[in-house]
Amino acid sequence: MRKHFLIDTSVILDNPDNLYALYSGGENSLYITNVVLEELDRKKTERANIGFFARAFFRIFIGSAAKAASKPKGEIKEGDHFYEFACDRGGDKGKLKLIVIHRERYDAQNDRNDLKILEIASSYNLKLITNDISLKIIALTRDVKTESFYEDTVSDYKTLEFFHKIGANNPNASKTEWAQYEETDENGRPHFYIDAGGRKEELFFDKLYENAALVVAPHNLEQKFMLSILTHPQNKVTAVSGSTGSGKTLMALQAGLMLCEQEIVDGIVYLRNTIEAVSSAERLGFRAGDEERKLSYFMYPLFSAINLIIEELRKKSLKNAIEYSGDVNTMESKAATKRFMEKNNIEMVDLAHARGVTISRKFVIFDEAQNASLADIKLLGTRLGKGSRIVFMGDLEQVDNPYLTQDRNGLVTLLKKAHTSDFIAGVVLRNTIRSDISRWFGQNL
C-alpha cells in the first residue's frame, strides 16, 4: 500500500540518501514544503557536515525537470501549489520523485517553521517523517502522525563489551578477533590475551615499556589493552568508547608516537568533528583569528595530551626541558606545543577538509566520533590510503550533534560492527583517571 510521507529538514540533514530509502523504489510518495527548502538553503553555506548534506540535497535535483504535480486526495487549499521533481542518478540510487508543496500563506501567526510544516501535514493527511523530538511532541498535540527515520540504531550499546574473564559468564562480550581476555593460571597469576590473526595471542604488557617513544605509561588494564591493540602490527581500524577522563586521547597520541618511532607510519593526523554545543555567538565563525586559530579552539584535547607528554619529557632530561621550554599549561597551542607537533609530524585537520584527499602512511585519530554521522565515518574511512591506520574515539554519553543520539551515531555503529566483525577492534574504557571530581560528575549526573 502506497504511503505518503512529508519529510522534515532533520531527516535530510541526517543524510540526503535517506530519501531513497523512504522512496523505496517508487512504492511511496515523498513531499517536502517550501519551508524545508528555505531551511536547507540557509544551511548550505555552513562548513560543517550539515552544510555538505544541504548542498548534496540540492545537487540531487540539479537538472531535474519541475512540473505541476497531480494533486493528492482531498481538496487543495487555496494558495497551495504542487511541483514534482524527478531525478535519475543512475547506479544503485536510481530514480527518485519528490513533490514540493508551496504554501503562499500559512495560518501560523509567527515564524516558527515547525508549526508551518505541521500545517501541511494536517491539511493533506501526510505522515510527518522527522527526527526532531520537540516537533514530534507538538505533532502529538495536533493529532498529526509522525515517525522517525533512523538507520543503524544500536539499542544495546550500553551492554557492548569486548573484555572477557575466562571462566566468567559474560554473554554480552564479543568473541571476534581483537576481543580481550584475562585468564588465571594454576598459581593464581593473571595472563592477558587477544584474538589476532585467527589465534589466541598472549600480551606481555612489559614490552610496551621497552619502546623508546613511550613517555606516558598506561595507568590501568583497559589502557594497556588499548595501547597494545593500537600498536599491534595487524590492526588497522579501532573504535574506542570511554567516559571523560578515561585517557582515550592520551593513549591514542602515545600509540601514534610509538608507531612513528617504529616507522610504521610517517606522522599523526588528528581530526575532530567541529560540532558546537554552544550559542550562536560562541560558534567557530564568531571566534577571533584566522582559520588555523579558529580550528585550534576545537583541538584542546590534543593540546592537553601533548602538554602532558611534554611535562613528562621535561622530567626525563635537561635537554628536553630546554627544547620544550615555554608555557604549555593552556588549552591553546603555545611555542612548546607547536615545537612538539612539528618534530613529531602531527597535523590538525577539520573533517570538512578531509573530502577529496588521500591520507597515506598516517596514524589518524578521529576524536569525538560520537558527534559524527555514519556518512562522516564513511567519508573519512574512504580517505585512508596505503599504510594508514585509524582510531575512532568518543564518549557515547556526550552527543552534541542535534541530528544524532546516543544509540545512533558513527561511533556506536562502529562499536556494534566491532562486536561482530574481525576487521575492526573495539575497546571500552570505563575507568576515569582525570580526578575524583571528574569521576563523580561522570557517574552521578
Residue pairs with C-beta under 8 A, 6 or more apart in sequence:
2 27
2 28
2 29
3 27
3 28
3 29
3 127
4 28
4 29
4 31
4 72
4 124
4 125
4 126
4 127
5 22
5 28
5 29
5 30
5 31
5 126
5 127
5 128
5 129
6 31
6 32
6 33
6 117
6 120
6 121
6 124
6 126
6 127
6 128
6 129
7 19
7 22
7 30
7 31
7 32
7 36
7 129
8 36
8 117
8 128
8 129
8 130
8 131
8 132
8 135
9 36
9 39
9 40
9 43
10 130
10 131
10 132
10 135
10 402
10 403
11 18
11 19
11 22
11 129
11 130
11 131
11 149
12 18
12 19
12 32
12 36
12 40
12 53
12 54
12 57
13 40
13 43
13 50
13 53
13 54
13 403
14 53
14 131
14 149
14 373
14 403
14 404
15 53
15 373
15 374
15 375
16 53
16 56
16 57
16 60
17 93
17 375
18 149
18 151
19 30
19 60
19 96
19 98
20 93
20 94
20 96
21 149
21 151
22 28
22 30
22 129
22 149
23 30
23 96
23 97
25 94
26 95
26 97
29 72
29 97
29 99
30 96
30 97
30 98
30 99
31 98
31 99
31 100
31 101
31 120
31 124
31 126
32 98
32 99
32 100
32 101
33 100
33 101
33 102
33 103
33 116
33 117
33 120
34 100
34 101
34 102
34 103
35 113
35 116
35 117
36 117
37 100
38 113
39 113
40 54
40 57
40 58
41 54
41 58
43 50
43 51
43 53
43 54
44 51
44 54
44 55
44 58
45 51
46 54
47 274
47 284
47 350
47 352
48 273
48 274
48 275
48 351
48 352
49 273
49 351
49 352
49 372
49 373
49 375
49 376
50 403
51 352
52 352
52 355
53 375
60 87
60 89
60 96
61 85
61 87
61 98
64 85
64 86
64 87
65 85
65 86
66 83
66 84
66 85
66 100
67 83
67 84
67 86
68 81
68 82
68 83
68 84
69 82
69 83
69 84
69 99
70 82
70 84
71 82
72 82
72 124
72 126
73 124
73 125
74 123
74 124
74 125
76 82
77 103
77 123
79 103
79 104
79 105
80 101
80 102
80 103
80 104
80 123
81 101
81 102
81 104
82 99
82 100
82 101
82 102
83 99
83 100
83 102
84 97
84 98
84 99
84 100
85 97
85 98
85 99
85 100
86 95
86 96
86 97
87 95
87 96
87 97
87 98
88 94
88 95
88 96
89 95
89 96
101 120
101 124
103 116
103 119
103 120
106 115
106 116
106 119
107 119
108 115
108 116
108 119
114 132
114 134
114 135
114 138
115 138
117 128
117 135
118 128
118 135
118 138
118 139
118 142
118 144
120 126
121 127
121 128
121 139
121 144
121 145
122 142
122 143
122 144
127 145
127 146
127 147
128 135
128 139
128 144
128 145
128 146
128 147
129 146
129 147
129 148
129 149
130 136
130 139
130 146
130 148
131 148
131 149
131 150
131 403
135 146
136 146
136 148
139 145
139 146
140 146
150 405
150 408
151 374
152 374
152 408
152 413
152 416
153 407
153 408
154 160
154 407
154 408
154 412
154 413
154 415
154 416
155 407
156 172
157 396
157 406
157 407
157 412
157 415
157 416
159 172
160 172
160 174
160 415
160 416
160 419
160 426
160 428
161 170
161 172
161 173
161 174
161 428
162 173
162 174
162 178
162 179
162 180
162 418
162 419
162 426
162 427
162 428
163 170
163 173
163 179
163 180
163 181
163 182
163 222
163 225
163 428
164 170
164 173
164 179
164 180
164 181
164 182
165 181
165 182
165 183
166 181
166 182
166 183
166 184
167 183
173 179
174 418
174 419
174 420
174 426
176 195
176 418
176 419
176 420
176 421
176 422
177 194
177 195
177 196
177 197
177 198
177 422
177 425
178 194
178 195
178 196
178 229
178 235
178 238
178 418
178 422
178 424
178 425
178 426
179 194
179 195
180 192
180 193
180 194
180 225
180 229
180 427
181 192
181 193
181 194
181 195
181 200
182 190
182 191
182 192
182 193
182 221
183 190
183 191
183 192
183 193
184 190
184 191
185 191
191 202
192 202
192 203
192 205
192 221
192 224
192 225
193 200
193 201
193 202
193 203
194 200
194 201
194 203
194 225
194 228
194 229
194 232
195 201
196 232
196 234
196 235
197 234
203 224
203 225
203 228
205 218
205 224
205 228
208 214
208 217
208 218
208 224
208 227
208 228
208 231
209 217
211 231
211 258
211 261
211 262
212 261
213 254
213 257
213 258
213 260
213 261
214 254
214 258
215 254
215 257
215 309
215 312
215 313
215 316
216 250
216 254
216 308
216 309
216 312
218 224
218 226
218 227
218 247
218 251
219 247
219 431
219 433
220 431
220 433
222 242
222 246
222 427
222 428
222 429
222 430
222 431
223 247
223 251
223 429
225 427
226 240
226 248
226 251
226 252
226 255
226 427
226 429
227 251
227 254
227 255
227 258
229 235
229 238
229 425
229 427
230 238
230 251
230 252
230 255
230 259
230 391
231 255
231 258
231 259
231 262
233 264
235 389
235 425
236 388
236 389
236 390
236 423
237 381
237 389
237 390
237 391
237 392
237 423
237 424
237 425
238 389
238 390
238 391
238 392
238 418
238 424
238 425
238 426
238 427
239 369
239 391
239 392
239 393
239 411
239 414
239 415
239 417
239 418
239 424
239 425
239 426
239 427
240 248
240 252
240 391
240 392
240 393
240 394
240 426
240 427
240 428
240 429
241 370
241 393
241 394
241 395
241 396
241 411
241 412
241 415
241 427
241 428
241 429
242 248
242 393
242 395
242 427
242 428
242 429
242 430
243 395
243 397
243 429
243 430
243 432
243 442
244 395
244 398
244 432
244 434
244 438
244 442
245 432
245 433
245 434
245 435
245 438
245 439
245 442
246 429
246 430
246 431
246 432
246 433
247 429
247 433
248 367
248 393
248 394
248 429
249 301
249 302
249 304
249 305
249 365
249 367
249 393
250 305
250 308
250 309
252 365
252 367
252 391
252 393
253 268
253 270
253 302
253 305
253 306
253 309
253 365
254 309
255 363
255 391
256 265
256 268
256 346
256 363
256 365
257 268
257 309
257 344
259 265
259 363
259 389
260 266
260 267
260 268
260 344
260 345
260 363
264 387
265 361
265 362
265 363
265 387
265 388
265 389
266 345
266 361
266 362
266 387
267 344
267 345
267 346
267 347
267 361
267 362
267 363
268 344
268 345
268 346
268 347
268 362
268 363
268 364
268 365
269 346
269 347
269 349
269 359
269 362
269 363
269 364
269 365
270 299
270 302
270 346
270 347
270 348
270 349
270 365
270 367
271 348
271 349
271 350
271 351
271 354
271 364
271 365
271 366
271 367
271 380
272 298
272 299
272 301
272 302
272 350
272 351
272 366
272 367
272 368
273 351
273 366
273 368
273 369
273 371
273 372
273 376
273 401
274 284
274 295
274 298
274 350
274 351
274 352
275 368
275 371
275 400
275 401
276 282
276 283
276 284
276 400
277 400
280 286
284 294
284 295
284 297
284 298
285 294
287 293
287 294
287 297
289 296
295 348
295 350
296 303
296 332
296 333
296 348
298 350
299 333
299 348
300 331
300 332
301 367
301 368
302 346
302 348
302 365
302 367
303 330
303 331
303 332
303 333
303 337
304 331
306 328
306 337
306 340
306 341
306 346
307 328
307 329
307 330
307 336
307 337
309 340
310 324
310 328
310 336
310 337
310 340
311 328
313 320
313 324
314 320
314 321
314 324
323 339
324 336
324 339
324 340
325 335
325 336
326 334
326 335
326 336
327 334
327 335
327 336
328 334
328 336
328 337
333 341
340 346
341 347
351 372
351 376
351 379
351 380
354 379
354 380
354 383
355 379
355 383
357 383
358 383
358 384
358 385
359 383
359 384
359 385
359 388
360 384
360 385
360 386
360 387
360 388
361 385
361 386
361 387
361 388
362 387
362 388
363 388
363 389
363 390
363 391
364 380
364 384
364 388
364 389
364 390
364 391
365 390
365 391
365 393
366 372
366 380
366 390
366 391
366 392
366 393
367 393
367 394
368 393
368 394
369 377
369 392
369 393
369 394
369 409
369 410
369 411
369 414
370 394
370 395
370 396
370 398
370 399
370 401
370 404
370 406
370 409
370 410
370 411
370 412
371 394
371 399
371 400
371 401
371 404
371 409
372 392
372 401
372 409
372 410
372 411
373 401
373 403
373 404
373 409
373 410
374 409
374 410
374 413
376 410
377 392
377 410
377 411
377 413
377 414
380 390
381 390
384 390
392 410
392 411
392 414
393 411
394 411
396 406
396 409
396 411
396 412
397 406
397 442
399 405
399 406
399 409
401 409
406 412
414 424
414 426
415 426
415 428
417 424
418 424
418 425
418 426
419 426
432 438
432 439
432 442
432 443
